[in-house]
Amino acid sequence: MPLQPPYRTILKPYGQALVRYAAEHPEVICLGADLTRQTETDLFRDDPRLASRFFNGGMAEQNLMGVAAGLAREGRTVFVNTFGVFATRRPFEQVAMQIAYANLNVKLIGLMPGLSSPGGPSHQAIDDVAVMRALPNFTVVDVADATEVTQAVAAVAERPGPVYFRLKRGEIPVIFDDGHVLDLDRAKVIDPDPARETAAADSVIFASGMLVASALRAATALREAGLVIDVVNVTTIKPLDATTVRRLSAEARSVVTAENHTIFGGLGSAVAEVLAEAGFSPPLRRVGIQDRFGQAASARFLFAEYGLTAQHIVDAVWDLAGLGGERPAVAEIETAPGSYSPV
């Protein structure tokens, strides 16, 4: 699968893609909760073709979910845009009973997932995947780069029923070239290891969202040290592509999951559930947030402090392989202040 260097960025790909899609689909409604600029929906609000379909519900997310449900019952495709914690944790009862139970066509867009927010525990959605995985009827999506963000707007809009779509706001890395096709039904091996033609994988790394770029960097370092590595981009965490998880795990000597989320209830848990039910027992490590809350700090500091860097993925694979000696080191990537931090 063609890949671009993963540290070129695009500004506001979600907001741009939503405007393009809504301009061609008059049934699309955009709702916000006093975070218009922060969710890139100022582009929607300020477009004269779309302004009449934009509504700011204020800091009242529970009410906003009821509004979204009512509009969806009238045949609208409703995008609700706010930070991940305010789309899931705060209005959970309304999301469950008014949207999920009724299986409505509401798309919850949760920006600033996990530790990408510097705002501390009140603003860090470290449990949103676990919460939304537990709700019947919901699809849960976590995209890897700007190319996928651009394609995901249409894919999410056209997927029947409610969707929770988490993504980092602002500048987003570009990993895949224009030939990449997003598939919400399949997890895909990316950047295949040429050695896989003659040898089984030493480890398969299942990664989602912001950790995909880190998994690719980790794989490069591990391959240079002689290991055979598969990297799998898991765009849809629910329903998980269990077929691909089983197939790749059965061929690998170990399995590592990597996510910008607590290790409880997210991608790591979903993969572990599939392996357990299939009767597979490869050694497994979950790279993610351990049993602790976040804190107010920069994303780069938080990812290092909480074990979410490319180096932590390398260390997990190296430990599972039981190798001694000096483990491969992954160099820091220099970025301009305020830009995407490919931690």
Disulfide bonds with the S-S distance in Angstrom:
none
